[in-house]
Amino acid sequence: GNQPDVIVASFGSQIGRLANTEAVLPLEDMPGYQELVARLEPATVQELYGHNYYIPAGADVTMMIYNKQLFEEAGLDPEDPPTTWQEFLDAAEKIQALPAREDGSQVYGTVFWNDALAWGGWYWNMLQPMYLNANQSQCQLLNRLGTDIVFEQPDCQMQQFFEFNASAQEFAPPTMEKNFFSRSIGMWPQYGYSWEPNLREAAGEPMVIGEDVGIAPVPVPNEGDTSYTTYGGRALMILQTTPERQNRAWDFIRNLMEDENNLTFIQELGYLPVVTALKDDPYFQDPARQPFVEALQNAVLPEQIGTADDVANEILGVYQLVAVEKSMTPEQGVQEAATRARAKIQ
């Protein structure tokens, strides 16, 4: 009897798991629902199990952040970051060849959050842009019903995804103990907009986007490919309680999603707009924020059915073996991940 009225959930399978419990309220029949959804970015609104269970409140996307000073030291153009996988690997190799910093820290070409591989399927959202770039957003992990995997199909390019990450890990520390904000990392292709506050806590003094830090799309396999990114962010859901409580919770959500209120919400918590009118707000026209706003046009919502989290966990376990430990080939990794994922689904 003491459950909350509104749940703040992350984009992804957490929403699907809650929706599948029948503990949350379908929203499509609530007063003003259609008018509210018409003001939102269509890609962020998804029907699950025949109903609409959430309202997206703020978004995040993954980009590549890079250290302009290390680019200059390595003889790279800090205004021309790598756009392809091979350019990324070449740049990482040159940066890694730089001498250690004054405090003795080794310089690395890139970094991955390998610590997070055991923390749950949410980490797949940060790796997923590279997978989407490999197959040009033709595949995610599951079929539309969530009854079987598709990622082992050749067109999905999971093997190429494994191969690139195994190569890139050659220029990365094993963990995030030395992260990008230590100033000893050249590129981080998993930087989300919500990480912006961490720049202020960088070693020595704050790092500033546009001055000593650059932002670029996540590299693609081939020149001319589209760079995709994955939606992160938060969604609002209402628990089944009583009609009175549900209506009051809905009133709260509608109020929070009014332009002025939602702008305050996303500014304070570090999110990008899902209310389309807010993209043109002067706050998001700032040059440091524009790359993220522009990336929204190629952002892909992660799979939100509950099964997706189980499958992603199995892939992350195999990714550890293929890309980090190098104890399994990429080809073997695809087959092993497929076997594990199907067993999990069954």
Secondary structure as UniProt FT lines:
FT   STRAND          6..10
FT   TURN            11..12
FT   HELIX           13..19
FT   TURN            20..22
FT   TURN            28..29
FT   TURN            31..32
FT   HELIX           33..37
FT   TURN            38..39
FT   HELIX           42..44
FT   TURN            49..50
FT   STRAND          55..67
FT   HELIX           68..73
FT   TURN            74..75
FT   TURN            78..79
FT   HELIX           85..96
FT   TURN            102..103
FT   STRAND          108..110
FT   HELIX           114..118
FT   HELIX           121..123
FT   HELIX           124..135
FT   TURN            136..137
FT   TURN            144..145
FT   TURN            151..152
FT   HELIX           154..156
FT   HELIX           158..168
FT   HELIX           169..171
FT   TURN            176..177
FT   HELIX           180..182
FT   STRAND          185..192
FT   HELIX           193..201
FT   TURN            210..212
FT   STRAND          213..216
FT   TURN            223..224
FT   STRAND          229..239
FT   HELIX           243..256
FT   HELIX           259..269
FT   HELIX           276..280
FT   HELIX           282..285
FT   TURN            287..289
FT   HELIX           290..295
FT   HELIX           296..298
FT   STRAND          299..300
FT   HELIX           306..319
FT   HELIX           320..324
FT   HELIX           330..345
//
